Amino acid sequence: MDEKFGNGYTLLIGVGQSAYPKWSLPVTVKDMRALRAILTDPALCGYPDDDAHIRLLHDAGATRQAILDGLAWLAGQVAADPEATAVVFYSGHGWIDDNTGRYYLLPHDVEPFDLAASALPATTFTDALHQVPARRLLVFVDSCHAAGMATAKDVLDFKLPAGFSQATLPKSVVEELKQGAGRAVFSSSTGKQRSYVRLDGMMSVYTFHLIEALRGAGSRPGDTTVRLSNLMTHLGQAVPASAQAMGKEQTPFFDTATEDFAVALLLGGKGLGSAGVSPSEGGATSQPVIQASGERSVAAGSISDSTVVTGDHNVVQQGKYNINIGNAQGVVIGDGAQVTQVVGSSPPTRAGGRTRSGSR
């Protein structure tokens, strides 16, 4: 019998249809439905498929108040479970007020001519998340979507209100979101980048590869759960590669100050065998990926099951629990560790300790 990830609770928000039709993003609903199916599959992530553990908000059900009510529901569920792991996923538009610097998530019932009053301010979203008393909380924000499928010109088919621009989650908001123990924040892209939709329109690039990671891509033989590091490993490599194949640029962002906690079961708790995940199981087999360049790139010793990443200061790591995250440098995971991870960024500096990579 498959196990259950009984301490897992998740709120999935795919805004989808907007009350102002030109701002609709149907792909976000596809994303959330696909995630729900994976999370509640007993042979995969093992979340209980009931109203006590998972809630999906979309289209007309993803209003400003419904999102806040959903966060209050999540807070109530995890308050009764001291071992709770909570996951919140928002997929929709994210816009910034160029005059004030305030960031807004756009719910279904946003008013085009009163956006500041009708949208969901990041500060309000953050305050609600601070009321979720889970020991382990992972927040995904897949905002700043391109309007429809990626095209050569990337021309939006609508105009934004005066004074507003599309933007990914600002670092100041990330810092607020991850306040408190056991918090991790993942964003689908950085800076002024957009979060793209696959050319087949199936779902967003980011969610597609997140589902791959939940199925086992990024994990290693012997793993029985999907951890933060497994998600970071796969998303950090696969998302930029997919975007590049479309002639685009999309770089995931990870910021965490927590242990490398489990977010789901891996293949119903059975985990990966010695051969890795077969294609029929929806994951990726354990194969070396060689993408080395840069005059100081290093590839030492055996490269079996290792990933060499593009960049100027690369090091190939070996061992069961190593983390290879795209072009990442200076990764820190562990109790009390502080990590700000942008693929391709400079290594962070930390007072009072050394940078460690891949600890569990």
Secondary structure as GFF3:
##gff-version 3
##sequence-region A 1 360
A	DSSP	beta_strand	8	14	.	.	.	ID=ss1
A	DSSP	three_ten_helix	21	23	.	.	.	ID=ss2
A	DSSP	alpha_helix	26	39	.	.	.	ID=ss3
A	DSSP	beta_strand	54	58	.	.	.	ID=ss4
A	DSSP	three_ten_helix	59	61	.	.	.	ID=ss5
A	DSSP	alpha_helix	64	79	.	.	.	ID=ss6
A	DSSP	beta_strand	85	91	.	.	.	ID=ss7
A	DSSP	beta_strand	94	97	.	.	.	ID=ss8
A	DSSP	beta_strand	103	105	.	.	.	ID=ss9
A	DSSP	alpha_helix	115	118	.	.	.	ID=ss10
A	DSSP	beta_strand	120	121	.	.	.	ID=ss11
A	DSSP	alpha_helix	122	129	.	.	.	ID=ss12
A	DSSP	beta_strand	136	142	.	.	.	ID=ss13
A	DSSP	beta_strand	164	166	.	.	.	ID=ss14
A	DSSP	alpha_helix	171	177	.	.	.	ID=ss15
A	DSSP	beta_strand	183	187	.	.	.	ID=ss16
A	DSSP	alpha_helix	205	215	.	.	.	ID=ss17
A	DSSP	beta_strand	225	227	.	.	.	ID=ss18
A	DSSP	alpha_helix	228	245	.	.	.	ID=ss19
A	DSSP	beta_strand	253	257	.	.	.	ID=ss20
A	DSSP	beta_strand	262	265	.	.	.	ID=ss21
A	DSSP	three_ten_helix	267	269	.	.	.	ID=ss22
A	DSSP	three_ten_helix	279	281	.	.	.	ID=ss23
A	DSSP	beta_strand	289	290	.	.	.	ID=ss24
A	DSSP	beta_strand	307	308	.	.	.	ID=ss25
A	DSSP	beta_strand	339	342	.	.	.	ID=ss26
###
